[in-house]
Amino acid sequence: MPEALKRRIGPGLLTAYGIGIMVGAGIYVLTGAAAGEAGMWAPVAFLLAALVAVPTALSFSELSARIPEAAGDSSYVEIGLQAHWLAVGVGMINVVAGTVAAAAVLRGGVGYLTSIIDIPFAVAVIGLGIALTGVAIIGVLESLALAAILTVIEVVGLVLVIGAGVAAEPVADWVLPLPTPEWNGVAAATLFAVFAFIGFDDMVNMAEEVRAPARNMPRAILYALGITAILYAMVSLAAVRSVPREVLGASERPLALVWEAGTGTSPVFLSAIAVAAALNGVLAQIVMASRVLFGLGRRSPQFALFYHAHPRFGTPVLASVLIGAVVIASALTLPVAVLAEVTTLALLIVFAIVNAALIGLKRRQPDVGFSVGAWVPWAGIILSLGCFAASVAGRMT
């Protein structure tokens, strides 16, 4: 069997893949949480969060151009820091994080689905999990094409929500010029909003299947980050304009409140869009985690059985089946919400390590093609560890 993935992905599909991961189902919750903390300044918090993510996104961009391999983070650490054990650890954190995230999103998506269709929860979890794993196996082009369609559905839904928020009667707090920023609230909202923009670490795992990765990977990462930041800012602006902040902050369905405020009609369609967002998120994570296992198999004998691509589909079938099965089992049995919080924090440590790998690589090899300033990975380390410390401190208080 061939040990090579097929380069079938162009910049458009890759960008759509990144947007789908970053927006995901999180925008349906984070918008309300940010409004509760920062009030009218919630859009600024999302833009600041995107800026915090920029240095690490730039580091990932250069690394994906230099080392276009499937197990992105792990390969960067292996080559940049020359520490095999650390590279394997980073790879496994990514696999666990992707699997847990997929399970959490699958549970949430099925929750929305069962509110529309009368179907047993377990049947829906198993059926959707098997179907999405099948798509991931059939081909990366097919997987990302479906992900792109689902992303378009998500974005159209968000644009409709933005329109509803603009059409709604402004709340009493909506006065121009806006009041003095509540900086403590803006800082708190910025901190957890950073997690809305960390999907670029999933994107780099597709580099081995991207055409002209040295050119297309950096562009797609930065385009996805920029478009997602604008979407979050505009949606949160529509939300704080149309719904009181205390109501938004206490709601698990803030965008539904925006729709009701602007149209006066039932937001049933948002449940359907939330299902599409969930399917997108699950598919993206199965595709990503299976590529990490494939990449780990290249350098680690204990993972060698995953270093095989199907001769016809050009996908890592065994890795995809394993990840899909674990996602389904986790969605049915594990406290995935708690696990998701822990693995998200672990990713911040991974980001710091990857930034350090770029520093090591730059010291040994000259910059070629897409490159960033020497200060960028240092900024990425400081911001990643700062966000980690602040998140842990926030959970302890």
C-alpha positions as CSV (number, residue, x, y, z in Angstrom):
1,M,0.0,0.0,0.0
2,P,1.3,3.5,-0.8
3,E,2.6,5.5,2.1
4,A,1.7,8.8,0.6
5,L,-1.3,11.1,0.9
6,K,-2.7,12.8,-2.3
7,R,-2.2,16.5,-2.8
8,R,-5.8,17.4,-3.8
9,I,-6.6,20.5,-1.7
10,G,-6.4,24.1,-3.0
11,P,-6.3,27.3,-1.0
12,G,-10.1,27.9,-1.2
13,L,-11.1,24.6,0.4
14,L,-8.3,24.9,3.0
15,T,-9.4,28.4,4.0
16,A,-13.0,27.2,4.3
17,Y,-11.8,24.3,6.4
18,G,-10.1,26.7,8.7
19,I,-13.1,29.0,9.0
20,G,-15.4,26.1,9.8
21,I,-13.1,24.9,12.6
22,M,-12.6,28.4,14.1
23,V,-16.3,29.4,13.9
24,G,-17.7,25.9,14.6
25,A,-20.4,25.7,17.2
26,G,-18.4,28.0,19.6
27,I,-19.9,31.2,18.1
28,Y,-23.3,30.1,19.4
29,V,-22.1,30.3,23.0
30,L,-19.1,32.6,23.1
31,T,-21.0,35.6,21.8
32,G,-23.2,35.6,24.8
33,A,-20.4,35.0,27.3
34,A,-18.3,37.8,25.8
35,A,-21.3,40.2,26.0
36,G,-21.9,39.3,29.6
37,E,-18.3,40.2,30.5
38,A,-17.5,43.2,28.2
39,G,-20.9,44.6,27.4
40,M,-20.9,46.9,24.3
41,W,-17.2,46.3,24.0
42,A,-17.5,42.6,23.2
43,P,-16.6,43.1,19.5
44,V,-13.4,44.7,20.6
45,A,-12.6,41.7,22.8
46,F,-12.9,39.4,19.8
47,L,-10.7,41.6,17.7
48,L,-8.1,41.7,20.5
49,A,-8.3,37.9,20.9
50,A,-7.5,37.5,17.2
51,L,-4.5,39.8,17.6
52,V,-3.3,37.7,20.5
53,A,-3.5,34.7,18.3
54,V,-1.6,36.3,15.3
55,P,2.0,35.6,16.4
56,T,1.4,31.9,16.9
57,A,-0.6,31.8,13.7
58,L,2.3,33.4,11.9
59,S,4.7,30.8,13.5
60,F,2.5,28.0,12.3
61,S,2.3,29.5,8.9
62,E,6.1,29.6,8.5
63,L,6.5,26.1,9.9
64,S,3.8,24.6,7.6
65,A,5.6,26.2,4.6
66,R,9.0,24.8,5.7
67,I,7.7,21.4,6.9
68,P,4.5,20.4,5.0
69,E,3.8,17.2,6.9
70,A,0.7,15.6,8.2
71,A,1.6,15.5,11.9
72,G,2.2,19.3,11.8
73,D,3.0,20.2,15.4
74,S,4.8,16.9,16.1
75,S,7.0,17.2,13.0
76,Y,7.9,20.8,13.9
77,V,9.0,19.8,17.4
78,E,10.9,16.8,16.1
79,I,12.9,18.9,13.6
80,G,13.0,22.2,15.4
81,L,13.9,21.0,18.9
82,Q,15.2,17.6,17.9
83,A,13.3,16.0,20.8
84,H,11.5,12.8,19.6
85,W,9.8,12.1,22.9
86,L,8.4,15.6,23.1
87,A,7.3,15.4,19.5
88,V,5.3,12.2,20.2
89,G,3.8,13.8,23.3
90,V,2.7,16.9,21.3
91,G,1.2,14.7,18.6
92,M,-0.8,12.6,21.2
93,I,-2.1,15.8,22.8
94,N,-3.4,16.9,19.4
95,V,-5.0,13.5,18.8
96,V,-6.7,13.5,22.2
97,A,-7.7,17.2,21.9
98,G,-9.2,16.6,18.4
99,T,-11.0,13.4,19.5
100,V,-12.5,15.0,22.7
101,A,-13.5,18.1,20.8
102,A,-15.2,16.0,18.1
103,A,-17.1,14.1,20.8
104,A,-18.2,17.2,22.6
105,V,-19.4,18.8,19.3
106,L,-21.2,15.6,18.3
107,R,-23.1,15.6,21.6
108,G,-24.1,19.2,21.1
109,G,-25.1,18.7,17.5
110,V,-27.2,15.7,18.3
111,G,-28.9,17.8,21.1
112,Y,-30.0,20.3,18.5
113,L,-31.0,17.5,16.1
114,T,-33.2,15.8,18.6
115,S,-35.0,19.1,19.2
116,I,-36.0,19.1,15.6
117,I,-36.4,15.4,14.8
118,D,-37.7,12.7,17.1
119,I,-34.8,10.3,17.2
120,P,-33.1,8.5,20.1
121,F,-29.9,10.2,21.2
122,A,-27.6,7.1,20.9
123,V,-28.9,6.2,17.5
124,A,-28.2,9.7,16.2
125,V,-24.7,9.7,17.7
126,I,-23.8,6.4,16.2
127,G,-25.4,7.1,12.9
128,L,-23.8,10.5,12.4
129,G,-20.5,9.3,13.7
130,I,-20.3,6.4,11.2
131,A,-21.5,8.6,8.3
132,L,-18.8,11.3,9.0
133,T,-16.1,8.7,9.4
134,G,-17.1,7.2,6.1
135,V,-16.8,10.6,4.4
136,A,-13.4,11.1,6.0
137,I,-12.3,7.7,4.5
138,I,-13.7,8.2,1.0
139,G,-11.3,11.1,0.3
140,V,-9.9,14.4,1.6
141,L,-11.3,16.4,-1.3
142,E,-14.7,15.0,-0.6
143,S,-14.3,15.6,3.1
144,L,-13.2,19.2,2.7
145,A,-15.8,19.9,0.0
146,L,-18.6,18.8,2.4
147,A,-16.9,20.8,5.1
148,A,-16.9,23.8,2.8
149,I,-20.7,23.4,2.1
150,L,-21.4,23.2,5.8
151,T,-19.2,26.3,6.4
152,V,-21.2,28.2,3.8
153,I,-24.4,27.2,5.6
154,E,-23.0,28.4,8.9
155,V,-21.8,31.7,7.5
156,V,-25.1,32.4,5.7
157,G,-26.9,31.8,9.0
158,L,-24.6,34.1,10.8
159,V,-25.1,36.8,8.2
160,L,-28.9,36.5,8.7
161,V,-28.4,36.8,12.5
162,I,-26.3,39.9,11.9
163,G,-29.1,41.4,9.8
164,A,-31.7,40.6,12.5
165,G,-29.5,42.3,15.1
166,V,-29.1,45.4,12.9
167,A,-32.9,45.5,12.3
168,A,-33.9,45.1,15.9
169,E,-34.7,48.1,18.2
170,P,-31.5,49.1,20.0
171,V,-31.4,48.2,23.7
172,A,-31.2,51.0,26.3
173,D,-27.5,50.6,26.7
174,W,-26.8,51.2,23.0
175,V,-25.8,54.9,23.1
176,L,-23.3,56.7,20.9
177,P,-20.6,57.5,21.7
178,L,-20.2,54.3,23.6
179,P,-19.5,54.5,27.4
180,T,-15.9,54.1,28.7
181,P,-14.7,50.5,28.3
182,E,-14.9,48.2,31.2
183,W,-11.3,47.1,30.8
184,N,-11.5,44.2,33.3
185,G,-14.5,42.8,31.5
186,V,-12.8,43.3,28.1
187,A,-9.7,41.5,29.3
188,A,-11.8,38.6,30.7
189,A,-13.7,38.3,27.4
190,T,-10.5,38.5,25.3
191,L,-9.0,35.7,27.3
192,F,-11.6,33.1,26.6
193,A,-12.3,34.5,23.1
194,V,-8.7,33.4,22.2
195,F,-9.9,29.9,22.2
196,A,-12.2,30.8,19.2
197,F,-9.1,31.3,17.0
198,I,-6.9,28.3,17.6
199,G,-8.1,26.2,14.6
200,F,-5.0,27.0,12.6
201,D,-3.2,24.1,14.5
202,D,-5.7,21.8,12.8
203,M,-5.1,23.3,9.4
204,V,-1.4,22.6,9.4
205,N,-2.1,18.8,9.6
206,M,-3.5,19.0,6.1
207,A,-0.3,20.3,4.6
208,E,0.7,17.0,3.1
209,E,-2.4,17.1,1.0
210,V,-2.3,20.7,0.0
211,R,-1.1,21.8,-3.5
212,A,1.9,24.1,-3.3
213,P,1.9,24.2,0.5
214,A,4.7,26.7,0.8
215,R,2.5,29.3,-0.8
216,N,-1.0,28.1,0.1
217,M,-0.7,27.1,3.8
218,P,0.3,30.6,5.1
219,R,-2.3,32.3,3.0
220,A,-5.1,30.0,4.1
221,I,-4.2,30.3,7.8
222,L,-4.1,34.1,7.8
223,Y,-7.2,34.4,5.6
224,A,-9.2,32.0,7.9
225,L,-8.0,33.9,11.0
226,G,-9.0,37.3,9.5
227,I,-12.4,36.2,8.2
228,T,-13.3,34.5,11.5
229,A,-12.3,37.6,13.5
230,I,-14.6,39.8,11.4
231,L,-17.5,37.3,11.8
232,Y,-17.1,37.1,15.5
233,A,-16.9,40.9,15.9
234,M,-19.9,41.5,13.6
235,V,-22.1,38.8,15.3
236,S,-21.2,40.1,18.8
237,L,-21.9,43.7,17.7
238,A,-25.4,42.7,16.4
239,A,-26.0,40.8,19.7
240,V,-25.1,43.6,22.1
241,R,-27.0,46.1,20.0
242,S,-30.3,44.1,20.1
243,V,-30.3,42.1,23.4
244,P,-29.5,43.3,27.0
245,R,-26.0,42.1,28.1
246,E,-27.3,40.4,31.2
247,V,-29.8,38.4,29.2
248,L,-27.0,37.4,26.7
249,G,-24.6,36.5,29.4
250,A,-27.1,34.1,31.0
251,S,-28.3,32.4,27.8
252,E,-27.1,29.2,26.2
253,R,-28.7,30.3,22.9
254,P,-27.7,34.0,22.5
255,L,-28.0,34.0,18.7
256,A,-31.6,32.8,19.0
257,L,-32.3,35.8,21.2
258,V,-30.8,38.1,18.5
259,W,-33.0,36.5,15.8
260,E,-36.1,36.8,17.9
261,A,-35.4,40.5,18.8
262,G,-34.9,41.4,15.1
263,T,-37.7,39.3,13.5
264,G,-40.1,38.4,16.2
265,T,-40.2,34.8,14.7
266,S,-39.1,31.4,16.0
267,P,-35.4,30.7,15.4
268,V,-36.0,27.0,14.5
269,F,-33.7,27.4,11.5
270,L,-30.8,28.2,13.9
271,S,-31.0,24.7,15.3
272,A,-30.6,23.3,11.8
273,I,-27.6,25.5,11.3
274,A,-26.2,24.5,14.6
275,V,-26.5,20.9,13.5
276,A,-24.5,21.8,10.3
277,A,-21.9,23.5,12.4
278,A,-21.6,20.4,14.6
279,L,-21.2,18.1,11.6
280,N,-18.6,20.4,10.2
281,G,-16.7,20.4,13.5
282,V,-16.8,16.6,13.9
283,L,-15.7,15.9,10.4
284,A,-12.8,18.4,10.6
285,Q,-11.5,16.9,13.8
286,I,-11.7,13.3,12.5
287,V,-9.8,14.3,9.4
288,M,-7.2,16.2,11.5
289,A,-6.6,13.6,14.2
290,S,-6.2,10.8,11.7
291,R,-3.6,12.8,9.8
292,V,-1.7,13.3,13.1
293,L,-1.6,9.5,13.6
294,F,-0.5,9.0,10.0
295,G,2.3,11.5,10.5
296,L,3.4,10.0,13.9
297,G,3.7,6.7,12.1
298,R,6.4,8.2,9.8
299,R,9.0,8.6,12.6
300,S,7.7,6.4,15.5
301,P,7.8,2.6,15.2
302,Q,5.0,2.3,17.7
303,F,2.6,4.2,15.4
304,A,3.9,2.6,12.2
305,L,0.7,0.7,11.5
306,F,-1.1,4.1,10.9
307,Y,1.5,5.2,8.3
308,H,-0.5,3.8,5.4
309,A,-2.8,5.5,2.8
310,H,-5.5,3.6,0.9
311,P,-4.4,3.1,-2.7
312,R,-7.7,4.3,-4.1
313,F,-8.9,6.9,-1.6
314,G,-5.5,8.3,-0.6
315,T,-6.6,8.6,3.0
316,P,-5.3,7.0,6.3
317,V,-8.2,4.5,6.6
318,L,-7.1,2.7,9.8
319,A,-6.4,5.9,11.6
320,S,-9.8,7.4,10.5
321,V,-11.7,4.3,11.6
322,L,-10.0,4.3,15.0
323,I,-10.6,8.0,15.6
324,G,-14.2,7.8,14.4
325,A,-14.9,4.8,16.8
326,V,-13.3,6.6,19.8
327,V,-15.3,9.8,19.0
328,I,-18.6,7.8,19.0
329,A,-17.7,6.0,22.2
330,S,-16.6,9.2,23.9
331,A,-19.7,11.0,22.9
332,L,-21.9,8.3,24.4
333,T,-19.9,7.7,27.7
334,L,-17.4,10.3,28.8
335,P,-17.7,13.7,30.5
336,V,-16.4,15.4,27.3
337,A,-17.2,18.9,28.4
338,V,-14.7,18.6,31.3
339,L,-12.1,16.9,29.1
340,A,-12.5,19.5,26.4
341,E,-11.5,22.3,28.9
342,V,-8.4,20.4,30.0
343,T,-7.3,19.6,26.4
344,T,-7.8,23.1,25.3
345,L,-5.4,24.3,28.0
346,A,-3.0,21.6,27.0
347,L,-3.0,23.1,23.5
348,L,-1.7,26.4,24.8
349,I,1.3,24.5,26.1
350,V,1.7,22.9,22.7
351,F,1.6,26.3,21.1
352,A,4.4,27.5,23.3
353,I,6.5,24.4,22.4
354,V,5.8,24.9,18.7
355,N,6.9,28.5,18.8
356,A,10.1,27.4,20.5
357,A,10.6,24.9,17.7
358,L,10.5,27.7,15.1
359,I,13.2,29.6,17.2
360,G,15.4,26.5,17.1
361,L,14.8,26.0,13.4
362,K,15.6,29.6,12.5
363,R,18.9,29.3,14.4
364,R,20.0,26.3,12.4
365,Q,18.5,27.0,8.9
366,P,18.3,30.2,6.9
367,D,14.9,31.7,6.2
368,V,13.4,30.6,2.9
369,G,10.1,31.5,1.2
370,F,7.5,32.6,3.7
371,S,9.2,33.7,6.9
372,V,8.4,35.9,10.0
373,G,10.5,38.1,12.1
374,A,12.6,36.5,14.9
375,W,10.5,38.3,17.5
376,V,7.3,36.5,16.4
377,P,7.8,33.1,18.0
378,W,9.0,34.8,21.2
379,A,5.7,36.8,21.2
380,G,3.8,33.6,20.6
381,I,5.5,31.9,23.6
382,I,4.8,34.8,25.9
383,L,1.1,35.1,24.8
384,S,0.4,31.4,24.9
385,L,1.9,30.9,28.4
386,G,0.2,34.1,29.5
387,C,-3.2,32.9,28.4
388,F,-2.6,29.5,30.0
389,A,-1.6,31.1,33.4
390,A,-4.5,33.5,33.2
391,S,-7.0,30.7,32.4
392,V,-5.8,28.5,35.2
393,A,-5.9,31.4,37.6
394,G,-9.4,32.2,36.5
395,R,-10.6,28.7,37.1
396,M,-9.1,28.7,40.6
397,T,-10.8,31.8,41.7
